[in-house]
Amino acid sequence: MTAAVAATGQQSDTPVFTHQKKGRWLDHWEPDNTEFWESGGKLTARKNLIFSVFAENLGFSIWVIWGTVVTSMGLAGFDFLAGLGKGNPTAVSNALLLTSTPTLVGAALRIPYTFAIPKFGGRAFTAFSAAMLLIPTLGLAYFVNHPGTPMWVFMILAALAGFGGGNFSSSMANISFFFPEGKKGAALGINAAGGNLGVAQTQLVLPLLITLGTHIMAKDAAGYRFGITLSVLVWVPFILIAIFGALRYMDSIGTAKADGKSYKLALTNKHTWVMSFLYIGTFGSFIGFSFAFPTLIKANFPDLAKIGWITTLGNLAFLGALVGSFSRPFGGWISDKVGGAKMTIYVFGGMAIACVLIMAGLKAKSFPLYLIAFLLLFVLSGIGNGSTYRMIPSIFNAEAKKYAAEHGLDLVDAAASAKRQAGAAIGVIGAIGASGGYLLQQALRLSNINFHSMNPAFWAYAGAFLVMAAVTWFCYLRSSFAVARVPSLAYANV
């Protein structure tokens, strides 16, 4: 019941909701109504969350698939990647170009995918976005068996894999409509974690399947082509299940509306752009290094190929995305206790140190030091993802309260407006942050081309992380809350 009904003791006019397993259009959805939620709304929301997590996990899996596939394509007979395991600069550059392309496309799709849910419905668009994953998977499975295929064809397929990155925004937007305010954070956290784990999952499973394929055939180019084909086609049945599950069991909320006005106001708020810059450093690092990590290990430590079990496990590259995914919730939790801005400064300082340790590992040719330093970087980027996301609603809420106090506005209305603007800003910040993964990989590629070394790129990263720490302090920690120096925005009637 609503608060007004509970206070008067009158019966709610809202019909009791009936949960159904089969998907449908929901013409009325009121999750914040306790009677509505407990009578069946809760079961329907959880049902949609389960299928959403499954589809989003596959989206991340296909998005990151090129990060692992490129490490075996040279051995499969593709000359433009030959010598990657020996650090060939041209092969390393081409590999980073192929792994960074999906990152850029996925980032670009995040905003339009967010608006697609209210327009097409969660059920139809989840099925569509899952079906789009069949194009890059089946295309790669076909063309990888034609060694004469030019690189530009694979660039197109890598770009199409970027559709998996857009799935994150549509999935998050869809689930946000299903849950009440008090449970939305946990539901979105589960949804995001399920997607992020797809990165580690792919980087663990693909090398195993490629190794299995070469053992079934032979350890020659044809064997590697078979192994890559096997590692790609294994996702097809799961994609088909995701499509069927979405069409059969997911629901669409007819009353879900895109909040275009809040998006426009969020775009004019300087905090949106400051936080986008900071999120490039956290999420951009997580996704960029996740895509590039298998290539970096293979190029910098070719002797690992002599250790069978390590190469079978993809040179342990999956550990990076794994620890980064699990550390993200910790970042939000600890930020609740010490403050998001303070935690973010610590994160950027630690990431700069991790970059120095990575260079030390390269100089000493020590794979254990290199791996530990990278895992530290991944853990910190995950914590930073949580702490920066925690900062966004706090910033908008503090600014709204200040504006309301100065202009005599109702604090409740101002807080509601801030919440909507923060939600819109998160979509923009997420898209720009993901594009940071592309910039990071391009910096590695250009450093390798121009200096035949990764060190200049890592020095640049360390410097950038320190700049981001300084920006965080300057904007949010110089006083108890630095929004007082930011021009106020129109929070009324948003």
NUTITI-657748 format. One record per residue (C-alpha): x, y, z; residue number from 1. Coordinates in steps of 0.1 Angstrom, whole numbers, always signed. Layout:
BEGIN
       X       Y       Z   seq
       X       Y       Z   NUM
...
This chain:
BEGIN
       X       Y       Z   seq
      +0      +0      +0     1
     +10     +36      -5     2
     +19     +58     +25     3
     -14     +77     +21     4
     -35     +45     +21     5
     -16     +31     +50     6
     -22     +62     +70     7
     -60     +63     +64     8
     -65     +25     +67     9
     -84     +25     +34    10
     -81      -3      +9    11
     -58      +3     -20    12
     -74      +8     -54    13
     -44      -8     -71    14
     -53     -43     -83    15
     -34     -72     -68    16
      -7     -82     -92    17
      -7    -118    -105    18
     +27    -133    -114    19
     +30    -153    -146    20
     +59    -174    -158    21
     +52    -165    -194    22
     +63    -131    -206    23
     +38    -103    -215    24
     +33     -66    -217    25
     +27     -51    -182    26
      +3     -22    -186    27
      +5     -14    -149    28
     +37     -17    -128    29
     +40      -2     -93    30
     +69     -19     -75    31
     +70      +7     -47    32
     +35      -3     -37    33
     +40     -29     -10    34
      +8     -48     -17    35
     +16     -49     -54    36
     +52     -60     -48    37
     +44     -88     -23    38
     +14    -101     -43    39
     +35    -111     -73    40
     +56     -81     -84    41
     +86     -94     -65    42
     +86    -128     -84    43
     +81    -111    -117    44
    +110     -87    -111    45
    +133    -116    -100    46
    +124    -136    -131    47
    +133    -108    -154    48
    +166    -102    -134    49
    +176    -138    -140    50
    +171    -137    -177    51
    +187    -103    -179    52
    +218    -114    -161    53
    +221    -144    -184    54
    +218    -123    -216    55
    +241     -96    -203    56
    +268    -122    -193    57
    +268    -135    -229    58
    +270     -99    -242    59
    +302     -93    -222    60
    +315    -127    -232    61
    +312    -120    -269    62
    +324     -84    -264    63
    +357     -96    -250    64
    +362    -126    -272    65
    +387    -109    -295    66
    +411    -104    -265    67
    +418    -141    -265    68
    +412    -151    -301    69
    +440    -128    -314    70
    +466    -146    -294    71
    +461    -178    -314    72
    +453    -164    -349    73
    +490    -160    -358    74
    +495    -197    -352    75
    +463    -204    -372    76
    +479    -190    -403    77
    +470    -153    -404    78
    +501    -134    -414    79
    +491    -101    -399    80
    +493    -116    -364    81
    +523    -139    -370    82
    +551    -135    -345    83
    +528    -121    -317    84
    +543    -146    -293    85
    +578    -132    -301    86
    +568     -96    -296    87
    +567     -87    -333    88
    +557     -50    -332    89
    +534     -52    -363    90
    +516     -83    -349    91
    +512     -66    -314    92
    +499     -34    -331    93
    +474     -54    -352    94
    +463     -74    -322    95
    +456     -43    -301    96
    +437     -27    -330    97
    +414     -58    -331    98
    +409     -59    -294    99
    +403     -21    -290   100
    +377     -19    -318   101
    +349     -37    -299   102
    +356     -15    -269   103
    +349     +17    -289   104
    +318      +3    -306   105
    +304     -10    -273   106
    +310     +24    -256   107
    +292     +42    -285   108
    +262     +20    -282   109
    +256     +24    -245   110
    +235     +56    -248   111
    +212     +45    -276   112
    +208     +11    -260   113
    +196     +28    -228   114
    +168     +46    -247   115
    +158     +15    -266   116
    +141      -2    -236   117
    +112     +23    -232   118
    +107     +24    -270   119
    +108     -13    -278   120
    +102     -30    -244   121
    +126     -51    -224   122
    +115     -84    -237   123
    +118     -76    -274   124
    +151     -56    -270   125
    +168     -82    -248   126
    +160    -109    -275   127
    +172     -86    -303   128
    +204     -76    -285   129
    +211    -113    -278   130
    +204    -122    -314   131
    +229     -96    -326   132
    +256    -116    -309   133
    +252    -144    -335   134
    +266    -122    -363   135
    +301    -117    -349   136
    +303    -153    -336   137
    +291    -171    -367   138
    +311    -147    -389   139
    +343    -153    -370   140
    +337    -191    -370   141
    +334    -189    -408   142
    +362    -166    -418   143
    +388    -180    -393   144
    +387    -211    -415   145
    +398    -191    -445   146
    +435    -181    -439   147
    +435    -157    -468   148
    +409    -135    -452   149
    +422     -99    -450   150
    +425     -81    -417   151
    +397     -56    -426   152
    +371     -84    -426   153
    +381     -93    -390   154
    +380     -56    -381   155
    +344     -55    -391   156
    +337     -87    -371   157
    +355     -72    -341   158
    +333     -40    -345   159
    +302     -62    -346   160
    +313     -79    -313   161
    +310     -44    -298   162
    +272     -49    -298   163
    +278     -71    -267   164
    +292     -40    -249   165
    +260     -21    -256   166
    +239     -48    -239   167
    +251     -36    -205   168
    +232      -3    -208   169
    +200     -18    -221   170
    +201     -45    -194   171
    +207     -20    -166   172
    +180      +3    -178   173
    +155     -25    -181   174
    +161     -39    -146   175
    +160      -4    -131   176
    +123      -2    -140   177
    +114     -35    -123   178
    +126     -29     -88   179
    +115      -5     -60   180
    +139     +22     -49   181
    +150      +4     -18   182
    +160     -27     -38   183
    +172     -12     -70   184
    +208      -9     -59   185
    +212     -46     -51   186
    +194     -57     -82   187
    +216     -35    -104   188
    +247     -46     -86   189
    +238     -83     -93   190
    +231     -74    -129   191
    +264     -56    -134   192
    +285     -83    -116   193
    +269    -110    -138   194
    +279     -91    -169   195
    +315     -83    -157   196
    +321    -119    -149   197
    +316    -127    -185   198
    +350    -112    -192   199
    +368    -136    -169   200
    +346    -165    -180   201
    +356    -160    -216   202
    +393    -156    -209   203
    +393    -188    -189   204
    +371    -210    -213   205
    +384    -199    -247   206
    +421    -210    -241   207
    +409    -243    -228   208
    +387    -249    -258   209
    +414    -238    -283   210
    +439    -262    -266   211
    +413    -290    -268   212
    +407    -283    -305   213
    +444    -285    -313   214
    +447    -318    -294   215
    +417    -332    -313   216
    +432    -322    -347   217
    +469    -314    -345   218
    +492    -286    -333   219
    +494    -270    -367   220
    +476    -241    -383   221
    +446    -262    -392   222
    +444    -274    -356   223
    +444    -239    -342   224
    +417    -229    -367   225
    +396    -258    -355   226
    +403    -248    -319   227
    +392    -212    -325   228
    +361    -223    -343   229
    +352    -246    -314   230
    +358    -218    -288   231
    +335    -194    -308   232
    +307    -218    -317   233
    +303    -230    -281   234
    +285    -197    -273   235
    +259    -201    -300   236
    +236    -226    -281   237
    +237    -202    -251   238
    +228    -172    -273   239
    +198    -192    -287   240
    +187    -200    -251   241
    +190    -163    -242   242
    +168    -153    -272   243
    +142    -180    -264   244
    +143    -172    -227   245
    +138    -135    -233   246
    +109    -140    -258   247
     +92    -167    -237   248
     +96    -155    -201   249
    +107    -118    -199   250
     +82     -90    -196   251
     +80     -54    -210   252
     +67     -25    -189   253
     +43      -4    -209   254
     +47     +26    -185   255
     +85     +27    -188   256
     +94     +61    -201   257
    +128     +76    -211   258
    +136    +107    -190   259
    +150    +129    -218   260
    +147    +161    -198   261
    +170    +148    -171   262
    +195    +137    -197   263
    +196    +172    -212   264
    +202    +187    -177   265
    +228    +161    -168   266
    +247    +170    -200   267
    +249    +206    -189   268
    +262    +197    -155   269
    +299    +200    -152   270
    +300    +172    -126   271
    +288    +148    -153   272
    +320    +155    -173   273
    +343    +155    -143   274
    +330    +121    -133   275
    +332    +109    -169   276
    +369    +118    -168   277
    +374     +99    -135   278
    +355     +69    -148   279
    +378     +67    -178   280
    +405     +60    -153   281
    +386     +33    -134   282
    +362     +15    -157   283
    +382     +24    -188   284
    +413      +8    -172   285
    +393     -23    -162   286
    +378     -29    -196   287
    +408     -18    -216   288
    +433     -39    -198   289
    +409     -69    -197   290
    +408     -68    -235   291
    +446     -62    -239   292
    +459     -84    -211   293
    +461    -117    -230   294
    +480    -100    -258   295
    +504     -82    -234   296
    +513    -114    -216   297
    +519    -133    -248   298
    +540    -105    -264   299
    +561     -98    -233   300
    +566    -133    -220   301
    +570    -157    -249   302
    +587    -183    -228   303
    +554    -191    -211   304
    +545    -211    -242   305
    +570    -237    -230   306
    +548    -243    -198   307
    +518    -262    -211   308
    +494    -258    -182   309
    +499    -220    -182   310
    +492    -216    -219   311
    +462    -239    -216   312
    +448    -215    -190   313
    +454    -185    -213   314
    +486    -174    -194   315
    +463    -167    -164   316
    +449    -136    -181   317
    +414    -144    -168   318
    +425    -136    -132   319
    +426     -99    -140   320
    +390     -96    -149   321
    +380    -120    -122   322
    +395    -100     -93   323
    +384     -67    -109   324
    +348     -80    -110   325
    +347     -92     -74   326
    +364     -61     -60   327
    +338     -37     -75   328
    +311     -43     -47   329
    +338     -38     -21   330
    +345      -3     -36   331
    +310      +7     -30   332
    +308      -8      +4   333
    +340      +8     +17   334
    +331     +42      +1   335
    +299     +42     +23   336
    +322     +42     +53   337
    +351     +65     +43   338
    +336     +85     +15   339
    +336     +79     -23   340
    +360    +108     -31   341
    +386     +99      -5   342
    +385     +62     -16   343
    +388     +73     -53   344
    +420     +93     -45   345
    +435     +62     -28   346
    +426     +41     -58   347
    +442     +64     -83   348
    +474     +67     -62   349
    +475     +29     -59   350
    +470     +24     -97   351
    +499     +48    -104   352
    +521     +26     -81   353
    +508      -5     -99   354
    +519      +9    -132   355
    +555     +14    -119   356
    +555     -22    -106   357
    +544     -34    -140   358
    +573     -17    -156   359
    +596     -31    -130   360
    +583     -66    -139   361
    +590     -60    -176   362
    +625     -47    -169   363
    +633     -77    -146   364
    +616    -101    -171   365
    +597    -114    -140   366
    +563    -128    -149   367
    +553    -133    -112   368
    +560     -96    -105   369
    +543     -85    -137   370
    +512    -107    -130   371
    +509     -95     -93   372
    +513     -59    -103   373
    +486     -63    -130   374
    +463     -80    -105   375
    +468     -51     -81   376
    +458     -28    -109   377
    +427     -48    -117   378
    +416     -50     -80   379
    +421     -12     -77   380
    +402      -5    -109   381
    +373     -26     -96   382
    +373      -8     -63   383
    +374     +25     -82   384
    +344     +15    -103   385
    +324     +11     -71   386
    +337     +43     -54   387
    +331     +66     -84   388
    +296     +52     -89   389
    +290     +59     -52   390
    +301     +95     -57   391
    +276    +103     -85   392
    +244    +103     -65   393
    +261    +120     -35   394
    +273    +149     -57   395
    +240    +155     -74   396
    +221    +152     -41   397
    +245    +177     -23   398
    +242    +202     -52   399
    +204    +199     -52   400
    +201    +206     -15   401
    +223    +236     -19   402
    +203    +250     -47   403
    +170    +243     -29   404
    +182    +261      +2   405
    +194    +291     -18   406
    +161    +294     -37   407
    +136    +284     -11   408
    +126    +252     -29   409
    +111    +220     -14   410
    +140    +197      -4   411
    +120    +165     -13   412
    +113    +177     -48   413
    +150    +188     -52   414
    +162    +154     -40   415
    +139    +136     -64   416
    +151    +158     -93   417
    +187    +151     -83   418
    +181    +113     -83   419
    +167    +115    -119   420
    +196    +136    -131   421
    +221    +113    -114   422
    +205     +83    -131   423
    +208    +101    -165   424
    +244    +111    -157   425
    +253     +75    -150   426
    +244     +65    -185   427
    +266     +92    -200   428
    +294     +86    -176   429
    +293     +48    -183   430
    +295     +54    -221   431
    +325     +78    -218   432
    +342     +56    -193   433
    +340     +25    -215   434
    +355     +46    -244   435
    +385     +50    -221   436
    +392     +13    -227   437
    +398     +21    -264   438
    +421     +51    -256   439
    +441     +29    -232   440
    +447      +2    -258   441
    +455     +28    -285   442
    +481     +43    -262   443
    +497      +8    -259   444
    +496      +3    -296   445
    +512     +37    -304   446
    +538     +32    -278   447
    +547      -1    -293   448
    +549     +13    -328   449
    +568     +45    -321   450
    +591     +33    -292   451
    +591      -5    -296   452
    +583      -6    -259   453
    +552      -4    -236   454
    +570     +17    -210   455
    +560     +51    -224   456
    +523     +41    -223   457
    +526     +29    -187   458
    +544     +61    -176   459
    +516     +80    -193   460
    +490     +59    -174   461
    +508     +65    -141   462
    +508    +103    -148   463
    +471    +103    -158   464
    +461     +84    -126   465
    +479    +110    -105   466
    +462    +138    -124   467
    +428    +121    -118   468
    +436    +119     -81   469
    +444    +156     -81   470
    +411    +164    -100   471
    +392    +144     -74   472
    +408    +163     -45   473
    +403    +197     -62   474
    +367    +192     -71   475
    +354    +172     -41   476
    +377    +173     -11   477
    +392    +208      -8   478
    +363    +215     +16   479
    +337    +193     +32   480
    +320    +192      -2   481
    +332    +213     -31   482
    +300    +216     -51   483
    +297    +252     -37   484
    +321    +263     -64   485
    +299    +248     -92   486
    +272    +270    -108   487
    +238    +259     -97   488
    +214    +241    -121   489
    +177    +241    -126   490
    +166    +214    -102   491
    +130    +225    -100   492
    +104    +206    -121   493
    +128    +181    -135   494
